[in-house]
Amino acid sequence: GTFELRGAAVGDVERHEALLEEFERRARARAQAVPTAVADVKARLRAMGHPVTLFGEDPADRRDRLRKLMAESGEDALAEAAA
């Protein structure tokens, strides 16, 4: 009985950590400073080695994708622009 509870608790802790990690990643993405000009967004995607435009993607989708990629990689557009 005790072993099963411990195993379940470990699984709960791992799920909690994964959810917390995802929440923090999304919070970083929301707080991320991302260029607004279409040409700047495309240039950042190109510099990061990603496709400039995906099929059916509009400028807002492209900017959201850049925001997500920057959050995942830990990049900050403003910090790099100031350097």
C-alpha positions as CSV (number, residue, x, y, z in Angstrom):
1,G,0.0,0.0,0.0
2,T,2.7,2.5,1.0
3,F,4.8,1.9,-2.1
4,E,1.9,2.6,-4.4
5,L,1.1,5.9,-2.7
6,R,4.8,6.9,-3.0
7,G,4.7,6.0,-6.7
8,A,1.5,8.0,-7.2
9,A,3.0,11.0,-5.3
10,V,6.1,11.0,-7.4
11,G,4.0,11.0,-10.6
12,D,2.0,13.9,-9.1
13,V,5.1,15.9,-8.4
14,E,6.5,15.3,-11.9
15,R,3.2,16.4,-13.4
16,H,3.1,19.5,-11.2
17,E,6.7,20.4,-12.2
18,A,5.9,20.0,-15.9
19,L,2.8,22.2,-15.5
20,L,4.7,24.8,-13.6
21,E,7.5,24.8,-16.3
22,E,4.9,25.3,-19.0
23,F,3.2,28.1,-17.1
24,E,6.6,29.9,-16.6
25,R,7.4,29.5,-20.3
26,R,4.1,31.0,-21.3
27,A,4.6,33.9,-18.8
28,R,8.0,34.6,-20.3
29,A,6.5,34.6,-23.8
30,R,3.8,37.1,-22.8
31,A,6.4,39.4,-21.2
32,Q,8.8,39.0,-24.2
33,A,9.6,42.2,-26.2
34,V,9.1,41.2,-29.8
35,P,9.6,43.5,-32.9
36,T,6.4,44.8,-34.4
37,A,7.6,45.7,-37.9
38,V,7.1,42.8,-40.4
39,A,10.6,43.2,-41.8
40,D,12.1,43.0,-38.3
41,V,10.1,39.9,-37.4
42,K,11.2,38.2,-40.6
43,A,14.8,39.2,-40.0
44,R,14.7,37.8,-36.4
45,L,13.2,34.5,-37.6
46,R,15.8,34.2,-40.4
47,A,18.6,35.0,-37.9
48,M,17.3,32.3,-35.6
49,G,17.4,29.8,-38.4
50,H,13.6,29.4,-38.7
51,P,11.4,29.7,-41.8
52,V,10.4,33.3,-42.4
53,T,6.8,32.4,-43.2
54,L,4.9,29.2,-42.7
55,F,2.1,28.2,-45.1
56,G,-1.1,30.2,-44.3
57,E,0.7,32.3,-41.7
58,D,-0.3,36.0,-41.4
59,P,1.9,38.7,-39.8
60,A,0.3,38.3,-36.4
61,D,0.8,34.5,-36.5
62,R,4.4,35.1,-37.5
63,R,5.0,37.5,-34.6
64,D,3.4,35.0,-32.2
65,R,5.6,32.3,-33.5
66,L,8.7,34.5,-33.0
67,R,7.6,35.3,-29.5
68,K,7.3,31.6,-28.7
69,L,10.6,30.8,-30.2
70,M,12.3,33.6,-28.3
71,A,10.8,32.5,-25.0
72,E,11.9,28.9,-25.6
73,S,15.5,30.0,-26.4
74,G,15.6,32.6,-23.7
75,E,16.4,35.5,-26.2
76,D,15.3,39.0,-25.5
77,A,15.0,41.3,-28.6
78,L,15.4,44.6,-26.6
79,A,18.5,43.4,-24.8
80,E,20.1,42.3,-28.0
81,A,19.1,45.5,-29.8
82,A,20.7,47.6,-27.0
83,A,24.0,45.7,-27.2
